[in-house]
Amino acid sequence: MVPINSEDDLARWKRDYERYREMRSDRYLFYARAGQDNYLLIDLIDDPNAHAVWLPKYREYRLKLEHVADQFYHFGRIVDLQPGPTPGPG
């Protein structure tokens, strides 16, 4: 995704795009796929600090993501991602 919160990061991203280099940002998109064409967007963690999702303190959040994905994949159910601490801005 295009970094929108930093002019320097955006300029670097645009330079990389023009040179056909790898595009990257500090964002995570969590989704589940069920079947050939069924996708569920579970959550999008925006920058900064999206990579913090892998810290131990966010383990419960990751388990919630897994539960939502599991319900969609195995049963076609769309369940709410329960509120709780998530990484990201702020």
N, C-alpha and C positions, 0 to 999 in steps of 0.2 A: 504494500500500500504506500501511497505517496505520503511522506512526512509533512504535516501541515503546521506543526507548532514551532518550527525552527527554520528561519530563512536560510541559515547555513546548511542544514541537513537537506532542505528542499533543493538548494542550488547543487549540492553534491549529487543528489538523486537524479536531477535533470541531466547533469553532465554524464553520469553513468548510463542513463537511458539513451542519450545520444550516441554513446559509444557501445551500446548493446551489452552492457555489463549487467551483472546481477543486481536486481532491485531488492532492497531490503529496508526494513523499518523496525521500530520497536513496538510492534503491534502483534497481537495474536488473534486469530480467527478460529473459534472452536465450532466444529460442525460435525454432524453425523450423516452417514449415508446408509440408506436402506434400499436395496434393490438397485436397478440400473440407473434410474433417473430421479430418485427421491432423496433430497437433501434437507437437512434441518440446521439452520443457523442457531447455535445455542448461545453463544456470547462472543462479543468483540471487546478485547481489552485494548484500549487506546494508549498511546505513548504519553508521557514517559512512564517508565517502570513496568512495562508489560512483561519483561523477562522475569520479574519478581515472582510470577505465578509458580515457579519451580522451587521457591523457598519453602522450608518445612512449615512455616506458619500458615501457608495457603493450602495445606494438604486437604482439609475439609472441603474447601472450594473445589479442588480437583476431583474429589470423590463425588461431589454433586454434579459436576460436568459429566463424569463417567456414568452416573445414574441416568441422567437425561438421555445421553447417547444410547445407553443400553436399552432403555424403554422404547426408544424410537426404532432402533435397529431390529430388536427381537419381536416387538409387539405392535409397532406402528403407532404407538402412543406418543403424544406430545405433552410432557409434564413441565410444570414451572420449575425454573431454576430458583430455588429458595434463596431469600436474601441472606446476606452475610458479607464478611469482609472480602473484597476483591482487590487485586493489584491494579494499578493504573494511576491516572492523574490524581493528585491531591494526597 
